[in-house]
Each structure stands twice: as structure tokens, then as C-alpha cells.
């Protein structure tokens, strides 16, 4: 019955008309869609050309984005409080470490003075470089933190390599003190609000309350404790678990404040124990991921016992994310600290550990005898990037 209806002459004529109409409609529709597609492609190509032009005009921002997509890499100046623009401008220099003391940044509770950081960052940006940021705590903690009730540890430090080598009385907040941690984490949050979106910011050093406020070790903790010679931390309630748990909250604070930036943590043995750096690096890699790596501010070419487990930790982590180094001293005036093969020997150790980011002291960047080597090193770092 259905077949007879379709094959009847009258219906067949109508079906033929409908088929021709539908075919014509589809042809016009296809032509219209092709027109739209071509127009769209032209618009997209036009926008792409504009974007390419914009990126050409902002080449350094594009370079920063490219670097940030992989891992920290390059030669960075570590030096005095104020960056010297002629040094920053050197072709083999990728950027600078910019450090500020906590008591200078927040002299009164909640009152921040950003002028120094903004000025130094502007120098870097003007020259098309990038920068690493660090706030030095520990002995540079402002007095108002202790006035609020934070418990402190007083000690005397004599740094023979300081510009004015003399004993200095210092005080740092206990690394696990709740009042200190609340103030410290609030500062980190404010720092992130101001600088986390800066495309020229490559890396942030995570800092804790420590002997110098930059590295991990505590006063009198770089060897076995001897109660007969050194003040004991036991009466202040020190334990590795307490230190580790407090430091984890600081890692979390930095990660939240700088959600897209590279973060690293300086590692040292504490009381001749390597559990603290090992646990904190493991925590950072697990919870922050490939944005996190260890940082060693002690790169050298000497045969010393204490850094071997640390270098193993650096090597291990470099295969998961990255590791970064700062020279333990300058090779121009402190060769006994750096080692017999000087700058080249120390940096080669860092390269062997998988490091691609090096902080070199200002005086070595000035040293013309190192310019060729540092130029070749930068080229090597770019090619391995």
C-alpha cells in the first residue's frame, strides 16, 4: 500500500519537485557557509598577525612566558642591595635576585613600604630581564612581631666573610611560633597580591625563620649539638616534627600567594640531620608539583662531607621538577670557599646535578676573566632548556 502511494504518478511528480527544491536549498546553504568560513579565516589570520606584532613589540614578556612554561634557567646576579644597571645589561645576565628585609618592608604591623622593591623591579623590567624575589626573615623580623608576643631565640653571629666582620647580636622568632607564623603568612599574601601577576617575576625563594633568614639552618645547628659549648634548642621545644610541620604551612602560604610562579626552598642539614630538608622537599614536590624545587645556596667545588646528601636530594628532585643553585661565595676573592677549580668547577657540579639556574655573585659578574665562560654557560643553558 505504501509503495503504491509513493510510486503513483502524481506523488512522484511532487517528490521530484521537492527533491529539486531541497537540492537547490542545500547548494545555497553550502555556498553561504563557505563564505562565512572564508571570512572567519581572514579575521582569524588578521588577529593572528596583530598578536604576532604585539608579541614582537613585547618580546621580553614572551620570553618570560616561554621560560616560565618549563623550568627556571639562566644566570642571575646575587649581590648588594641595589642592582647595578651596567651589570644587569650584560648579555649573559638573564636577571637578578632581589632581596628585601622584612623589617624594611613592614616596619609597622600592616603598613607596607613597597618603594624599594618597586624601584629595583623597574630596573630589571627596563632592561628586559627577569627577577627572583626573596624576603629575608629570621634576624630581620620587625620588633613589633616580638612585641605582640612571639617567642624569640637570641644568638651572636660572627660572619668572617661579611663586609664588616664582627660579632652581631641577633634574635629570630621560633620557627613554629603561632604569632610569628600568622604575621609571616599575612606578609606573604600581601606580597603575592602585589607581584604574583608580574610577567617579569620568574621565581620566588621560600624563606623561613632561620639563622640568616634566607637559608634553612638554625643558629648553632650546622653540626652535632654540644650542650657544653653551644646553647641548646631543647629548652625552646625544638623537634624535627615541629620544625617540619610549621615549615609546611609556609610552603602552602607561598603556593597560594604565587599560584603560577616557580617556588624553591633553600635546603641545609639541621643539627647534622637531613630529615628536615628531605621531608620538606618531598612535601613541596607532592603538594606544589613541578613549580617547586630545592635551592642550594652553597654550591662549591670543595670535597666536603655535609653537602653530599644535599646534592643527592638536588639530583633526585631535578628529574621530577628542577633544582637551583647559588654560589657559596664569589670566586674572585673567596676562592678558598668556592674550591680549587673556582667558578667553573662549582657550576659544573651544579650542571651535573641537573641544575639550570645559577645565582652568581656580583663581583664575579664584574670580573672580565669570567665573561667568556659565563657567555658560553648561558648559551649552554639556553640550548638545554
LOZAPA-782188 format. One record per residue (C-alpha): residue number from 0; x, y, z; residue in one letter. Coordinates in nm, 4 decimals. Example, Ala and Ser with C-alpha at 12.3 -4.5 7.8 and 13.67 -1.06 7.14 Angstrom:
2
+-----+----------+----------+----------+------+
:  nr :       xx :       yy :       zz : rest :
+-----+----------+----------+----------+------+
:   0 :   1.2300 :  -0.4500 :   0.7800 :    A :
:   1 :   1.3670 :  -0.1060 :   0.7140 :    S :
+-----+----------+----------+----------+------+
end
This chain:
385
+-----+----------+----------+----------+------+
:  nr :       xx :       yy :       zz : rest :
+-----+----------+----------+----------+------+
:   0 :   0.0000 :   0.0000 :   0.0000 :    X :
:   1 :   0.2837 :   0.2386 :   0.0968 :    X :
:   2 :   0.4770 :   0.1529 :  -0.2195 :    X :
:   3 :   0.1764 :   0.2168 :  -0.4422 :    X :
:   4 :   0.1331 :   0.5633 :  -0.2956 :    X :
:   5 :   0.4931 :   0.6656 :  -0.3490 :    X :
:   6 :   0.5108 :   0.5298 :  -0.6972 :    X :
:   7 :   0.1877 :   0.6912 :  -0.8121 :    X :
:   8 :   0.2476 :   0.9491 :  -1.0907 :    X :
:   9 :   0.1066 :   1.2447 :  -0.9022 :    X :
:  10 :   0.3053 :   1.1807 :  -0.5869 :    X :
:  11 :   0.6175 :   1.1003 :  -0.7849 :    X :
:  12 :   0.5970 :   1.4418 :  -0.9555 :    X :
:  13 :   0.5630 :   1.6154 :  -0.6211 :    X :
:  14 :   0.8590 :   1.4215 :  -0.4825 :    X :
:  15 :   1.0722 :   1.5189 :  -0.7778 :    X :
:  16 :   0.9849 :   1.8869 :  -0.7238 :    X :
:  17 :   1.0595 :   1.8598 :  -0.3529 :    X :
:  18 :   1.3921 :   1.6922 :  -0.4249 :    X :
:  19 :   1.4986 :   1.9654 :  -0.6669 :    X :
:  20 :   1.3948 :   2.2354 :  -0.4204 :    X :
:  21 :   1.5844 :   2.0663 :  -0.1387 :    X :
:  22 :   1.8970 :   2.0269 :  -0.3574 :    X :
:  23 :   1.8895 :   2.3945 :  -0.4537 :    X :
:  24 :   1.8432 :   2.4969 :  -0.0914 :    X :
:  25 :   2.1406 :   2.2850 :   0.0167 :    X :
:  26 :   2.3579 :   2.4368 :  -0.2574 :    X :
:  27 :   2.2786 :   2.7921 :  -0.1459 :    X :
:  28 :   2.3334 :   2.6932 :   0.2197 :    X :
:  29 :   2.6697 :   2.5370 :   0.1396 :    X :
:  30 :   2.7801 :   2.8453 :  -0.0535 :    X :
:  31 :   2.6750 :   3.0703 :   0.2357 :    X :
:  32 :   2.8629 :   2.8588 :   0.4885 :    X :
:  33 :   3.1758 :   2.8655 :   0.2727 :    X :
:  34 :   3.1544 :   3.2454 :   0.2591 :    X :
:  35 :   3.1263 :   3.2650 :   0.6374 :    X :
:  36 :   3.4165 :   3.0231 :   0.6814 :    X :
:  37 :   3.6447 :   3.2186 :   0.4492 :    X :
:  38 :   3.5548 :   3.5453 :   0.6197 :    X :
:  39 :   3.6193 :   3.3885 :   0.9578 :    X :
:  40 :   3.9569 :   3.2577 :   0.8485 :    X :
:  41 :   4.0516 :   3.6021 :   0.7242 :    X :
:  42 :   3.9527 :   3.7504 :   1.0586 :    X :
:  43 :   4.1462 :   3.4886 :   1.2473 :    X :
:  44 :   4.4518 :   3.5409 :   1.0295 :    X :
:  45 :   4.4208 :   3.9124 :   1.0781 :    X :
:  46 :   4.4012 :   3.8725 :   1.4548 :    X :
:  47 :   4.6945 :   3.6342 :   1.4475 :    X :
:  48 :   4.9007 :   3.8903 :   1.2609 :    X :
:  49 :   4.8127 :   4.1547 :   1.5185 :    X :
:  50 :   4.9012 :   3.9193 :   1.8025 :    X :
:  51 :   5.2297 :   3.8337 :   1.6377 :    X :
:  52 :   5.3011 :   4.2022 :   1.6010 :    X :
:  53 :   5.2131 :   4.2617 :   1.9662 :    X :
:  54 :   5.4426 :   3.9795 :   2.0740 :    X :
:  55 :   5.7209 :   4.1270 :   1.8653 :    X :
:  56 :   5.6696 :   4.4564 :   2.0446 :    X :
:  57 :   5.6741 :   4.2717 :   2.3788 :    X :
:  58 :   5.9481 :   4.0210 :   2.3062 :    X :
:  59 :   6.0747 :   4.0046 :   2.6612 :    X :
:  60 :   5.7310 :   3.9271 :   2.8042 :    X :
:  61 :   5.7002 :   3.6438 :   2.5525 :    X :
:  62 :   6.0446 :   3.5196 :   2.6522 :    X :
:  63 :   5.9469 :   3.5228 :   3.0183 :    X :
:  64 :   5.6318 :   3.3240 :   2.9408 :    X :
:  65 :   5.8363 :   3.0707 :   2.7473 :    X :
:  66 :   6.0797 :   3.0279 :   3.0359 :    X :
:  67 :   5.8001 :   3.0021 :   3.2903 :    X :
:  68 :   5.6421 :   2.7220 :   3.0907 :    X :
:  69 :   5.9319 :   2.4854 :   3.1573 :    X :
:  70 :   6.1760 :   2.5385 :   3.4465 :    X :
:  71 :   6.3933 :   2.8131 :   3.5982 :    X :
:  72 :   6.7016 :   2.8674 :   3.3874 :    X :
:  73 :   6.9714 :   3.1280 :   3.3425 :    X :
:  74 :   7.2417 :   3.3332 :   3.5118 :    X :
:  75 :   7.1202 :   3.5670 :   3.7849 :    X :
:  76 :   7.3125 :   3.8309 :   3.9771 :    X :
:  77 :   7.3276 :   3.7935 :   4.3538 :    X :
:  78 :   7.4784 :   4.0985 :   4.5126 :    X :
:  79 :   7.4226 :   4.4168 :   4.7026 :    X :
:  80 :   7.1037 :   4.5889 :   4.7983 :    X :
:  81 :   7.0849 :   4.7948 :   4.4805 :    X :
:  82 :   7.1206 :   4.6469 :   4.1324 :    X :
:  83 :   7.3873 :   4.7992 :   3.9088 :    X :
:  84 :   7.2275 :   4.8565 :   3.5701 :    X :
:  85 :   7.5511 :   4.8148 :   3.3669 :    X :
:  86 :   7.5866 :   4.4645 :   3.5136 :    X :
:  87 :   7.2226 :   4.3789 :   3.4530 :    X :
:  88 :   7.2645 :   4.4899 :   3.0932 :    X :
:  89 :   7.5393 :   4.2372 :   3.0223 :    X :
:  90 :   7.4186 :   3.9960 :   2.7509 :    X :
:  91 :   7.4963 :   3.6821 :   2.9525 :    X :
:  92 :   7.2901 :   3.8023 :   3.2512 :    X :
:  93 :   6.9290 :   3.6805 :   3.2478 :    X :
:  94 :   6.8131 :   3.8538 :   3.5625 :    X :
:  95 :   6.8745 :   3.9373 :   3.9260 :    X :
:  96 :   6.7923 :   3.8206 :   4.2747 :    X :
:  97 :   6.6048 :   4.0992 :   4.4534 :    X :
:  98 :   6.6070 :   4.0663 :   4.8315 :    X :
:  99 :   6.4397 :   4.2791 :   5.0952 :    X :
: 100 :   6.4420 :   4.2518 :   5.4752 :    X :
: 101 :   6.1113 :   4.2008 :   5.6482 :    X :
: 102 :   6.1584 :   4.4917 :   5.8916 :    X :
: 103 :   6.2214 :   4.7242 :   5.5971 :    X :
: 104 :   5.9176 :   4.6000 :   5.4053 :    X :
: 105 :   5.6759 :   4.6062 :   5.7003 :    X :
: 106 :   5.8215 :   4.8414 :   5.9647 :    X :
: 107 :   5.4837 :   4.8623 :   6.1403 :    X :
: 108 :   5.2191 :   4.5946 :   6.1517 :    X :
: 109 :   5.0127 :   4.6037 :   5.8333 :    X :
: 110 :   5.1979 :   4.9093 :   5.6986 :    X :
: 111 :   5.3976 :   4.8105 :   5.3912 :    X :
: 112 :   5.6703 :   5.0105 :   5.2198 :    X :
: 113 :   5.6938 :   4.8865 :   4.8607 :    X :
: 114 :   5.9210 :   5.1616 :   4.7304 :    X :
: 115 :   6.2468 :   4.9669 :   4.7351 :    X :
: 116 :   6.1046 :   4.6574 :   4.5657 :    X :
: 117 :   5.9156 :   4.8601 :   4.3051 :    X :
: 118 :   6.2295 :   5.0577 :   4.2217 :    X :
: 119 :   6.4541 :   4.7531 :   4.1827 :    X :
: 120 :   6.1919 :   4.5643 :   3.9825 :    X :
: 121 :   6.1578 :   4.8638 :   3.7499 :    X :
: 122 :   6.5331 :   4.8491 :   3.6759 :    X :
: 123 :   6.5042 :   4.4852 :   3.5760 :    X :
: 124 :   6.1969 :   4.5433 :   3.3603 :    X :
: 125 :   6.3538 :   4.8401 :   3.1826 :    X :
: 126 :   6.6406 :   4.6201 :   3.0648 :    X :
: 127 :   6.4132 :   4.3368 :   2.9545 :    X :
: 128 :   6.5351 :   4.0983 :   3.2234 :    X :
: 129 :   6.3551 :   3.8831 :   3.4794 :    X :
: 130 :   6.3964 :   3.8572 :   3.8551 :    X :
: 131 :   6.3800 :   3.6281 :   4.1549 :    X :
: 132 :   6.2178 :   3.7577 :   4.4729 :    X :
: 133 :   6.3089 :   3.6867 :   4.8352 :    X :
: 134 :   6.2047 :   3.8376 :   5.1674 :    X :
: 135 :   6.4658 :   3.7848 :   5.4381 :    X :
: 136 :   6.3114 :   3.6974 :   5.7742 :    X :
: 137 :   6.4779 :   3.5447 :   6.0798 :    X :
: 138 :   6.7035 :   3.8135 :   6.2334 :    X :
: 139 :   6.5355 :   4.0701 :   6.0044 :    X :
: 140 :   6.1985 :   4.0175 :   6.1722 :    X :
: 141 :   6.0472 :   4.3541 :   6.2780 :    X :
: 142 :   6.0356 :   4.4270 :   6.6512 :    X :
: 143 :   5.6560 :   4.4553 :   6.6552 :    X :
: 144 :   5.6309 :   4.0774 :   6.5971 :    X :
: 145 :   5.8056 :   4.0155 :   6.9306 :    X :
: 146 :   5.6052 :   4.2941 :   7.0935 :    X :
: 147 :   5.2901 :   4.1005 :   7.0015 :    X :
: 148 :   5.4230 :   3.8041 :   7.1994 :    X :
: 149 :   5.6231 :   3.5940 :   6.9529 :    X :
: 150 :   5.8865 :   3.3915 :   7.1357 :    X :
: 151 :   6.2404 :   3.4596 :   7.0171 :    X :
: 152 :   6.5801 :   3.2950 :   7.0171 :    X :
: 153 :   6.8788 :   3.5254 :   7.0777 :    X :
: 154 :   7.2240 :   3.4458 :   6.9448 :    X :
: 155 :   7.5501 :   3.6040 :   6.8382 :    X :
: 156 :   7.6721 :   3.5586 :   6.4836 :    X :
: 157 :   8.0173 :   3.6328 :   6.3505 :    X :
: 158 :   8.0363 :   3.6040 :   5.9725 :    X :
: 159 :   8.4036 :   3.6219 :   5.8695 :    X :
: 160 :   8.3020 :   3.6877 :   5.5092 :    X :
: 161 :   8.0804 :   3.9870 :   5.5848 :    X :
: 162 :   8.1994 :   4.3296 :   5.4710 :    X :
: 163 :   8.2384 :   4.4233 :   5.8390 :    X :
: 164 :   8.3396 :   4.1034 :   6.0141 :    X :
: 165 :   8.2373 :   4.1431 :   6.3780 :    X :
: 166 :   8.0086 :   3.9633 :   6.6229 :    X :
: 167 :   7.6469 :   4.0708 :   6.5820 :    X :
: 168 :   7.3691 :   4.0097 :   6.8316 :    X :
: 169 :   7.0600 :   3.8721 :   6.6649 :    X :
: 170 :   6.7142 :   3.7474 :   6.7510 :    X :
: 171 :   6.4797 :   3.5347 :   6.5447 :    X :
: 172 :   6.1280 :   3.4094 :   6.6143 :    X :
: 173 :   6.0966 :   3.0407 :   6.6875 :    X :
: 174 :   6.0089 :   2.8859 :   6.3503 :    X :
: 175 :   5.6930 :   2.7223 :   6.4908 :    X :
: 176 :   5.5672 :   3.0210 :   6.6946 :    X :
: 177 :   5.1988 :   3.0822 :   6.6083 :    X :
: 178 :   5.2177 :   3.4631 :   6.6387 :    X :
: 179 :   5.5167 :   3.4781 :   6.4070 :    X :
: 180 :   5.3601 :   3.2407 :   6.1533 :    X :
: 181 :   5.0371 :   3.4416 :   6.1368 :    X :
: 182 :   5.2281 :   3.7647 :   6.0682 :    X :
: 183 :   5.4653 :   3.5967 :   5.8211 :    X :
: 184 :   5.1885 :   3.4349 :   5.6206 :    X :
: 185 :   4.9959 :   3.7614 :   5.6036 :    X :
: 186 :   5.3056 :   3.9302 :   5.4602 :    X :
: 187 :   5.3418 :   3.6531 :   5.2006 :    X :
: 188 :   4.9786 :   3.7012 :   5.0978 :    X :
: 189 :   5.0289 :   4.0768 :   5.0522 :    X :
: 190 :   5.3457 :   4.0115 :   4.8540 :    X :
: 191 :   5.1530 :   3.7817 :   4.6232 :    X :
: 192 :   4.8733 :   4.0333 :   4.5720 :    X :
: 193 :   5.1254 :   4.2884 :   4.4526 :    X :
: 194 :   5.3694 :   4.0829 :   4.2442 :    X :
: 195 :   5.2262 :   3.7408 :   4.1551 :    X :
: 196 :   5.0904 :   3.8650 :   3.8208 :    X :
: 197 :   5.4166 :   4.0359 :   3.7176 :    X :
: 198 :   5.5373 :   3.8590 :   3.3983 :    X :
: 199 :   5.8971 :   3.9505 :   3.4823 :    X :
: 200 :   5.8853 :   3.7574 :   3.8116 :    X :
: 201 :   6.0352 :   3.4160 :   3.7382 :    X :
: 202 :   6.0932 :   3.2632 :   4.0794 :    X :
: 203 :   6.0232 :   3.3191 :   4.4487 :    X :
: 204 :   6.2574 :   3.1883 :   4.7185 :    X :
: 205 :   6.0579 :   3.0461 :   5.0102 :    X :
: 206 :   6.2220 :   3.1667 :   5.3304 :    X :
: 207 :   6.1780 :   3.0556 :   5.6914 :    X :
: 208 :   6.2842 :   3.1830 :   6.0312 :    X :
: 209 :   6.6467 :   3.0729 :   6.0283 :    X :
: 210 :   6.9972 :   3.1851 :   6.1195 :    X :
: 211 :   7.0174 :   3.4403 :   5.8377 :    X :
: 212 :   6.6514 :   3.4432 :   5.7330 :    X :
: 213 :   6.7386 :   3.3159 :   5.3860 :    X :
: 214 :   6.8849 :   2.9670 :   5.4261 :    X :
: 215 :   6.7366 :   2.6749 :   5.6224 :    X :
: 216 :   6.9769 :   2.6149 :   5.9084 :    X :
: 217 :   6.9225 :   2.7432 :   6.2616 :    X :
: 218 :   7.1893 :   2.9094 :   6.4768 :    X :
: 219 :   7.4394 :   2.6533 :   6.6033 :    X :
: 220 :   7.2701 :   2.3793 :   6.4029 :    X :
: 221 :   7.5166 :   2.3000 :   6.1262 :    X :
: 222 :   7.6772 :   2.0241 :   6.3272 :    X :
: 223 :   7.6032 :   1.7923 :   6.6227 :    X :
: 224 :   7.4684 :   1.9722 :   6.9291 :    X :
: 225 :   7.7143 :   2.0070 :   7.2133 :    X :
: 226 :   7.5415 :   2.1399 :   7.5293 :    X :
: 227 :   7.8809 :   2.2190 :   7.6816 :    X :
: 228 :   7.9742 :   2.4590 :   7.4035 :    X :
: 229 :   7.6576 :   2.5733 :   7.2296 :    X :
: 230 :   7.3168 :   2.6877 :   7.3550 :    X :
: 231 :   7.0728 :   2.4009 :   7.3293 :    X :
: 232 :   6.7484 :   2.4349 :   7.1362 :    X :
: 233 :   6.5876 :   2.1710 :   7.3545 :    X :
: 234 :   6.4675 :   2.4217 :   7.6139 :    X :
: 235 :   6.2815 :   2.6045 :   7.3345 :    X :
: 236 :   6.0942 :   2.2876 :   7.2481 :    X :
: 237 :   6.2775 :   2.2094 :   6.9272 :    X :
: 238 :   6.1856 :   1.8892 :   6.7463 :    X :
: 239 :   6.2201 :   1.7944 :   6.3836 :    X :
: 240 :   5.8460 :   1.7309 :   6.3583 :    X :
: 241 :   5.7638 :   2.0732 :   6.4994 :    X :
: 242 :   6.0003 :   2.2449 :   6.2553 :    X :
: 243 :   5.8738 :   2.0429 :   5.9579 :    X :
: 244 :   5.5043 :   2.0947 :   6.0325 :    X :
: 245 :   5.5468 :   2.4707 :   6.0718 :    X :
: 246 :   5.7516 :   2.4947 :   5.7513 :    X :
: 247 :   5.4842 :   2.3046 :   5.5576 :    X :
: 248 :   5.2310 :   2.5762 :   5.6408 :    X :
: 249 :   5.4733 :   2.8335 :   5.4999 :    X :
: 250 :   5.5152 :   2.6357 :   5.1784 :    X :
: 251 :   5.1358 :   2.6316 :   5.1485 :    X :
: 252 :   5.1200 :   3.0077 :   5.2057 :    X :
: 253 :   5.3702 :   3.0773 :   4.9263 :    X :
: 254 :   5.1928 :   2.8389 :   4.6896 :    X :
: 255 :   4.8606 :   3.0148 :   4.7480 :    X :
: 256 :   5.0120 :   3.3626 :   4.7142 :    X :
: 257 :   5.2036 :   3.2802 :   4.3937 :    X :
: 258 :   4.9878 :   3.0158 :   4.2202 :    X :
: 259 :   5.1608 :   3.0372 :   3.8801 :    X :
: 260 :   5.5224 :   3.1095 :   3.9752 :    X :
: 261 :   5.8185 :   2.8846 :   4.0379 :    X :
: 262 :   5.8968 :   2.8362 :   4.4071 :    X :
: 263 :   6.2045 :   2.6915 :   4.5718 :    X :
: 264 :   6.3279 :   2.6299 :   4.9259 :    X :
: 265 :   6.6877 :   2.6563 :   5.0418 :    X :
: 266 :   6.7994 :   2.3271 :   5.1950 :    X :
: 267 :   7.0555 :   2.2620 :   5.4679 :    X :
: 268 :   7.1238 :   1.9956 :   5.7235 :    X :
: 269 :   6.9850 :   2.0932 :   6.0647 :    X :
: 270 :   7.1703 :   1.9572 :   6.3709 :    X :
: 271 :   7.3545 :   1.7204 :   6.1390 :    X :
: 272 :   7.0209 :   1.5718 :   6.0308 :    X :
: 273 :   6.8959 :   1.5606 :   5.6732 :    X :
: 274 :   6.5409 :   1.4577 :   5.7546 :    X :
: 275 :   6.4102 :   1.8166 :   5.7591 :    X :
: 276 :   6.5206 :   1.9093 :   5.4032 :    X :
: 277 :   6.4223 :   1.5675 :   5.2709 :    X :
: 278 :   6.0712 :   1.5817 :   5.4182 :    X :
: 279 :   6.0099 :   1.9402 :   5.3086 :    X :
: 280 :   6.1295 :   1.8825 :   4.9517 :    X :
: 281 :   5.9115 :   1.5733 :   4.9307 :    X :
: 282 :   5.6146 :   1.7755 :   5.0595 :    X :
: 283 :   5.6790 :   2.0571 :   4.8122 :    X :
: 284 :   5.7002 :   1.8289 :   4.5109 :    X :
: 285 :   5.3884 :   1.6396 :   4.6195 :    X :
: 286 :   5.1698 :   1.9405 :   4.7027 :    X :
: 287 :   5.3032 :   2.2107 :   4.4714 :    X :
: 288 :   5.4227 :   1.9931 :   4.1865 :    X :
: 289 :   5.6610 :   2.0875 :   3.9077 :    X :
: 290 :   5.6551 :   2.4531 :   4.0169 :    X :
: 291 :   5.8607 :   2.3552 :   4.3237 :    X :
: 292 :   6.2236 :   2.2547 :   4.3635 :    X :
: 293 :   6.5114 :   2.2680 :   4.6148 :    X :
: 294 :   6.7608 :   2.5539 :   4.6231 :    X :
: 295 :   7.1187 :   2.5258 :   4.7466 :    X :
: 296 :   7.2919 :   2.8492 :   4.8492 :    X :
: 297 :   7.6164 :   2.6606 :   4.8997 :    X :
: 298 :   7.7342 :   2.5489 :   4.5535 :    X :
: 299 :   8.1069 :   2.4789 :   4.5697 :    X :
: 300 :   8.3873 :   2.2666 :   4.4299 :    X :
: 301 :   8.5340 :   2.1507 :   4.7604 :    X :
: 302 :   8.5424 :   1.7973 :   4.8935 :    X :
: 303 :   8.3182 :   1.8412 :   5.1970 :    X :
: 304 :   8.1086 :   1.5839 :   5.3771 :    X :
: 305 :   7.7994 :   1.7808 :   5.4693 :    X :
: 306 :   7.6788 :   1.8690 :   5.1191 :    X :
: 307 :   7.6844 :   1.5173 :   4.9679 :    X :
: 308 :   7.3364 :   1.4119 :   5.0920 :    X :
: 309 :   7.2045 :   1.7524 :   4.9876 :    X :
: 310 :   7.3436 :   1.7143 :   4.6377 :    X :
: 311 :   7.1798 :   1.3728 :   4.6118 :    X :
: 312 :   6.8485 :   1.5365 :   4.7028 :    X :
: 313 :   6.9084 :   1.8031 :   4.4379 :    X :
: 314 :   6.9802 :   1.5399 :   4.1716 :    X :
: 315 :   6.6767 :   1.3343 :   4.2656 :    X :
: 316 :   6.4426 :   1.6324 :   4.2503 :    X :
: 317 :   6.5836 :   1.7731 :   3.9262 :    X :
: 318 :   6.4464 :   1.4696 :   3.7444 :    X :
: 319 :   6.0981 :   1.5387 :   3.8870 :    X :
: 320 :   6.0877 :   1.9180 :   3.8629 :    X :
: 321 :   6.4064 :   2.1260 :   3.8979 :    X :
: 322 :   6.6810 :   2.2377 :   4.1340 :    X :
: 323 :   6.8512 :   2.5770 :   4.1679 :    X :
: 324 :   7.1892 :   2.6904 :   4.2985 :    X :
: 325 :   7.3644 :   2.9963 :   4.4376 :    X :
: 326 :   7.7441 :   3.0004 :   4.4640 :    X :
: 327 :   7.8603 :   2.9649 :   4.8258 :    X :
: 328 :   8.0843 :   3.2669 :   4.7726 :    X :
: 329 :   8.2499 :   3.4615 :   4.4973 :    X :
: 330 :   8.5404 :   3.3068 :   4.3085 :    X :
: 331 :   8.7167 :   3.6394 :   4.2600 :    X :
: 332 :   8.8040 :   3.6994 :   4.6269 :    X :
: 333 :   8.6932 :   3.3865 :   4.8113 :    X :
: 334 :   8.8467 :   3.1027 :   4.6141 :    X :
: 335 :   8.9035 :   2.9060 :   4.9354 :    X :
: 336 :   8.5243 :   2.8924 :   4.9840 :    X :
: 337 :   8.4382 :   2.8069 :   4.6252 :    X :
: 338 :   8.7074 :   2.5451 :   4.5669 :    X :
: 339 :   9.0248 :   2.4893 :   4.3717 :    X :
: 340 :   8.8568 :   2.4898 :   4.0287 :    X :
: 341 :   8.6756 :   2.8103 :   4.1080 :    X :
: 342 :   8.3599 :   2.9284 :   3.9382 :    X :
: 343 :   8.3794 :   2.6768 :   3.6535 :    X :
: 344 :   8.4316 :   2.3792 :   3.8832 :    X :
: 345 :   8.1443 :   2.4744 :   4.1128 :    X :
: 346 :   7.8994 :   2.5391 :   3.8301 :    X :
: 347 :   7.9959 :   2.2138 :   3.6614 :    X :
: 348 :   7.8915 :   2.0367 :   3.9816 :    X :
: 349 :   7.5585 :   2.2158 :   3.9582 :    X :
: 350 :   7.5140 :   2.1134 :   3.5957 :    X :
: 351 :   7.5945 :   1.7542 :   3.6899 :    X :
: 352 :   7.3159 :   1.7737 :   3.9496 :    X :
: 353 :   7.0668 :   1.8796 :   3.6811 :    X :
: 354 :   7.0580 :   2.2484 :   3.7741 :    X :
: 355 :   6.9927 :   2.5089 :   3.5033 :    X :
: 356 :   6.9541 :   2.8168 :   3.7265 :    X :
: 357 :   7.2587 :   2.9808 :   3.8868 :    X :
: 358 :   7.2929 :   3.2842 :   4.1120 :    X :
: 359 :   7.6426 :   3.4249 :   4.0635 :    X :
: 360 :   7.7853 :   3.6882 :   4.2919 :    X :
: 361 :   7.8074 :   4.0420 :   4.1638 :    X :
: 362 :   8.1863 :   4.0654 :   4.1867 :    X :
: 363 :   8.2214 :   3.7613 :   3.9588 :    X :
: 364 :   7.9839 :   3.9148 :   3.7042 :    X :
: 365 :   8.2120 :   4.2213 :   3.7056 :    X :
: 366 :   8.5241 :   4.0081 :   3.6598 :    X :
: 367 :   8.6229 :   4.0239 :   3.2926 :    X :
: 368 :   8.8142 :   3.6972 :   3.3276 :    X :
: 369 :   8.4795 :   3.5173 :   3.3669 :    X :
: 370 :   8.2882 :   3.6859 :   3.0850 :    X :
: 371 :   8.3692 :   3.4337 :   2.8139 :    X :
: 372 :   8.2875 :   3.1400 :   3.0401 :    X :
: 373 :   7.9581 :   3.2928 :   3.1561 :    X :
: 374 :   7.8636 :   3.3734 :   2.7962 :    X :
: 375 :   7.9282 :   3.0123 :   2.6953 :    X :
: 376 :   7.7384 :   2.8912 :   3.0012 :    X :
: 377 :   7.4339 :   3.0987 :   2.9127 :    X :
: 378 :   7.4366 :   2.9560 :   2.5602 :    X :
: 379 :   7.4595 :   2.6057 :   2.7038 :    X :
: 380 :   7.1672 :   2.6715 :   2.9382 :    X :
: 381 :   6.9530 :   2.8033 :   2.6518 :    X :
: 382 :   7.0296 :   2.5042 :   2.4317 :    X :
: 383 :   6.9458 :   2.2604 :   2.7114 :    X :
: 384 :   6.6279 :   2.4436 :   2.8014 :    X :
+-----+----------+----------+----------+------+
end
